[in-house]
């Protein structure tokens, strides 16, 4: 009986401690909005670990060059440029100048904006670069300030400015070649911020591709499967308002009303991170927007049975046809 009582006492103590933590965390987040910003960006999660971002060839990208660009003072971002597979042999052993000049070859360019967590060397990202390269695209991608080996503090404004700097860097070297912008997950928020700004200054990209997009960061946070507090009293006040206080909006639903270029949305029905209904809702907003009246807007769903979830759409054998 004494042993059972001791076990029950420890179990009850653990339950009370967990309950106390569960109740305390919302107040901690409210008092320190920076915590919520960290959870949105997850830039401190660097996976895969122990890779040298200066050596993309270690990830099987033998026709890729690593650059460093400086969008602002005290900010440096790491960039990868993968040339089309047709240029693979020519790229062997070439320096940065050759890769920059190669952007002027007669191949379209995709600027890829990745989602939160990880780096430009993430496994699913690398596999997408390979697919796009095999289809004849230059692929330029980078880590936002505060991600990977890029220097600076993350913010929505900073991420958008980094993307703008890389886009202008590409346009200065690509001549008349088409330039497309591809955003994935959180990167769709950066992508629509960027393209809205480009359209406002009358230099839109040739097309915008959004993979697994959401409507805005508040709706995504409310729908996220890891949001164990979504039914907590005052959820918006405790968790969503601090995101807004931190200057994080990623308002795709507002941005698409000011975008004037072709739009392609890709979303898997079994996406466990960004619910499928948010991508569909964003498409419905864009399809009825006056800004798209002269441009094609297309939504391509991927059935649950395919198992593409949040980051494996690159596996689709239909992707080359869809992009064409």
C-alpha positions, 0 to 999 in steps of 0.5 A, a space after each residue: 500500500 505504501 508503494 502504491 501511494 508513493 507511485 500515485 503521489 508522483 503521478 499526481 505531482 507530474 500531472 499537476 506540473 504538466 497542467 501548470 505548464 499548459 496553463 503557463 505557456 499562453 501567458 509566457 507567449 503573451 508576455 514575450 511575443 518573440 517566442 511566437 515569432 521564433 515558432 513561426 520562423 523556426 529558423 533555429 531548426 537547421 536540418 539536415 545537420 552537419 552539412 556544409 552549405 558551401 559545398 552543394 555538390 555534397 548533396 548531389 548538386 554537381 552543377 550548382 554554385 554557392 554565392 553570398 550576396 549582401 542585401 543590406 549592411 550587416 546582412 549576408 545571405 547564402 545563395 545556390 544557383 543550379 544550372 539546367 541539366 543540359 549545361 551540367 558538363 559545361 558547368 564542371 569546374 567553373 567559377 562563380 562568374 561563369 555561373 552568373 553569365 550562364 543566367 543569360 543563356 536561353 533557359 528560364 529561371 525559377 527563384 525558389 523561396 523555401 518555407 520555415 525551418 531547415 536550410 536551402 540544403 533540405 532534402 525535399 528542396 534539393 530533390 525539387 531543384 534536381 527535378 526543375 534542373 532536369 526540365 531545363 530551368 535555372 534554379 536560384 534559391 537562398 536562405 533568408 537572413 537568420 537561416 542556415 549560414 545567412 547573417 541577420 535577424 529574421 523578420 517578414 520585412 527582411 525576408 521580403 527584402 532579401 527575396 527582392 534583392 535576389 530577384 533584381 540580381 537575377 534580372 540584371 543577369 538573365 536578359 530577356 529570359 523568363 523569371 518565375 517565382 516559386 514559394 513553398 509553405 511559409 515561402 508563399 507568404 514571402 513570394 506574394 509579398 515580393 510579387 505584389 511589390 514587383 507589380 506595384 513597381 511595374 516589373 512583375 515576374 513571368 509567373 508565380 507558383 505557390 506550393 502548399 499556400 495558406 491565406 494568412 498567417 493567423 488562419 494558418 496558425 489557427 488551423 495548424 495540427 500542432 496548435 494544441 491550444 486552438 480550443 484554449 479560451 482566448 486563443 486569439 488573444 494569447 497566441 495570434 495577437 502576439 504574431 501580429 504584434 511581432 509584425 508577421 502577417 504574410 497576408 497572401 489573401 490580401 496580396 493576390 488582389 494586387 498581383 498581375 501575372 499568371 498564377 499556379 497553385 499546387 496543393 496536396 489534399 493530405 497536407 498535414 501542415 497547411 490544410 488543403 482548404 486554405 489553398 483552395 480558399 486562396 485560389 477562390 480569392 485570386 480567381 475572382 480578383 480583378 487584378 487577374 482578369 487578364 491572366 491565367 489562374 490555375 489550381 492543381 490538387 493532388 489526391 490523398 492517395 498519392 501521399 504527397 502531403 506537405 513537401 513531396 509534390 516534386 515526386 509527381 510525374 505530372 509536374 513537367 506537364 503542369 509546368 509547361 
